[in-house]
């Protein structure tokens, strides 16, 4: 079940200087980076990406957060990529994320704290939730020309 998935390293990951640490966690599992770029998200693009959340009470804080600085957008490819990446990333609420996951190791925000302060949860990463969502998000963030096909040494051991 080889597939692609979208991962966004949000402004808090970029601002904290932990992008390399996070990317290496994916690479160490054998995930292949097939697309990678640094971008600034506009409010208009935020509404496209988070279309299902635009009318929710927390959206204003989410938009403010995702547009406050550059992000790293990447497409990872591998076996069961969506499920594997979600497992590596950990629970959406860092406080609840297991040790050993990216959110569990690098963040500790809670919904209670962020709700009380009217801010978005600083959880470092967006990762596609389903295979269907991944296909839609990859197409939103990357053109076909921005995605690369190559062979890694890991593929020799996986496929």
GIKA-V755777 format. One record per residue. RES is the residue in one small letter. OMEGA is omega as a letter, one per 40 degrees, with the letter a starting at -180 (999 if undefined). Layout:
BEGIN
RES:OMEGA / RES:OMEGA
END
This chain:
BEGIN
x:i / x:a / x:i / x:i / x:i / x:i / x:i / x:i / x:a / x:a / x:a / x:i / x:i / x:a / x:a / x:i / x:a / x:a / x:a / x:i / x:a / x:a / x:a / x:i / x:i / x:a / x:a / x:i / x:a / x:i / x:a / x:i / x:i / x:i / x:a / x:i / x:i / x:a / x:i / x:a / x:i / x:i / x:a / x:i / x:i / x:i / x:i / x:a / x:a / x:a / x:a / x:a / x:a / x:a / x:i / x:a / x:a / x:a / x:a / x:i / x:i / x:i / x:i / x:a / x:a / x:a / x:a / x:i / x:a / x:i / x:i / x:i / x:i / x:i / x:i / x:i / x:i / x:i / x:i / x:a / x:a / x:a / x:a / x:a / x:i / x:i / x:i / x:a / x:a / x:a / x:a / x:i / x:a / x:i / x:a / x:a / x:a / x:i / x:a / x:i / x:a / x:a / x:i / x:a / x:a / x:a / x:i / x:i / x:i / x:i / x:a / x:a / x:a / x:i / x:a / x:a / x:i / x:i / x:i / x:i / x:i / x:a / x:i / x:a / x:i / x:i / x:i / x:a / x:a / x:i / x:i / x:i / x:i / x:i / x:i / x:a / x:i / x:i / x:i / x:a / x:a / x:i / x:i / x:a / x:a / x:i / x:a / x:i / x:i / x:a / x:i / x:i / x:i / x:a / x:i / x:a / x:a / x:a / x:999
END
